[in-house]
């Protein structure tokens, strides 16, 4: 559950998608806990409004960027509340999380200020079975494709995830 749930059909426009995603994650965590899992790392979803995909959708569906930002923020709030409640319900669980929503906004702003191309994807997907072109300078782009970071961007967020995963767990009280 996560971004793909919002990309499916017109789900980005439905607030019920947030409820569904949060419920799906809680159900999965509960099943894992009941089977013995005690350590959980659950990063939040990034801000979907900052992607080249959102900009492309905005051209066709006015208001898309605003609704993508709204849904991303709603999910961050909903997931944070669910994770805190889960930690209280299952005090033996050690839950660590990462505010990918806020972090993605900060990294986007920093990349833009540093001169990275934040508006376009480096790789253009296949069209009619033909491979798409790859930009000549992928390290100067924030996004590899319409939704995912380049290798450099993935390393930055991976390092942040590693730090968060080793950090303090949510309180069980």
N, C-alpha and C positions, 0 to 999 in steps of 0.2 A: 504494500500500500504506500501511496505517496504521490509524486508528480504524475505518474501514468494514470492514476485514477482521475485526475483533473483534466488530462489531455483527451481522455476517452469521450467521444461524442461532444456534447455541450456541457459536460459536468462542471466546467470552470464557472459556469453561471449559476450553479445550484449550491446553496449553503449546506444542503444535506450531504454533499460529497465530503465535507469536513467531518461531519458526524460519523459517516461510514468509514473513513480512513482511520480515525481515532479508535473506533470500535474494533476494526480489523486488527490493528496493532495490539490493542489490549487483549483481544482474544488469543492472538499468537503468543504473546508474552505469558498469559495465564497457562496456556497449554504447555509451554516450555517449562514454566515454574513447576507445574504439577508433575512434570517428568524429571525434575531434579535440577534444572538450571537455576542458578542463583546470581550469576553475574550478567548484567545487561548493559549494553552501550546502545543508546537510541538517539542518534542525531536527528534534529528537526529538519524539515524540508527547507531548501533555500527559497528565496524570493523569486517566484516564477515570472514576475513582471520585468525583470532586468535582462531576460534572455533575448537573443535575436528572434526566437520563435514568437515571443510576445509582441515584438515590434512588427513582425510579419502579420500576425493575427490582427493587430490594431488597424492595419491598413484596410482590412476586409470587414472587421467587426469593431466599430468605434466603441471605446470604453473597455476594450479587452485588457489593456495594461492596468487600468484602475481596478478591475475586478480580480485580475491575477494577483495584484498586490494585496487586495482585501482578503482573498481566500488564503493566500500564503500566511498572512498575519493571523487570520482566524485559526488556521491549523497549528501555528506555533503556540497560540494561547491554549487551544484545546488539548494539544499533546502535553504541554507542560503541566496542566492541571491533572490530566490522566496519569502521568508518570508520578507526580507527587502523591496522588491517591493510591496508586499501585504500591508505592514504597511503604505507605502506612498500612495497607491491607496485608502486604506480605513483608513483614519486617526483616526476614532473613534474606530478602532480595537486595542486591547491591546494584543500584541503578545509577548509571552515569549518562549524561546527555550532553548535547552541544547545540547552542543556539545558531544553527546554520542560517536561519532566516536573517538575523541581524548581521552575522558575519559576512554573508554573501553581499549584503548592501554595502558594508564597509569596504570589502575587497573590490567591489565594482567601482566605488568612488575612488579608491586609491589607484586602481589600474587605469582608470580614465585620467586621473591627474598625472600619472606617470607616463601617459602617452600611448598606452595599449589600445588596440582596436577593440572596443567593447560593444560596438554596434553590429558587427558582422561575424559570421562564422568563418573559420579558416577553411573548413571542408564543406563543399557543397555535395549533398547526397546524390545518389545515382538518379538519372532521369532516363526513363524508357530503357532500362537495363544497362545503360552506359555508365561507367564509373564517373563520379563527380571529380572536379578538380580540387587540388589541395593548394592552399596559399603557399607562397615561396618562403614566408617568414612566420611559421607557426608560433614561435616564442614571442611575437609581438601582438598576439591575439589572446583575449581572455577566453573566448569560446571556440572549441574545436568544431562542434556542429551547432545546430540551432538551440540545443539545451544543455550541452555538457562542456565542462572546462577543458582547456588544452592540457597537455602533460604538465606544463609549468603550473597551471592553476590547480590541477589535481594534487600536485606535490604540496602546494601551500595548504590546501584544505586537509590533506592527509596528515601533515605535520600537526595541524591544529587538532584534528581528531585524536591523534596519538596522545597529545598532551591531555586532552579532556578525558580520554579513556583511562588514563593513569591517575586522574584527579579524584577528588572526594566524591563519594556517592551521595545521592539525595537522602535527606534525613528520613528515618523510618517513624518519626514521632509527629 
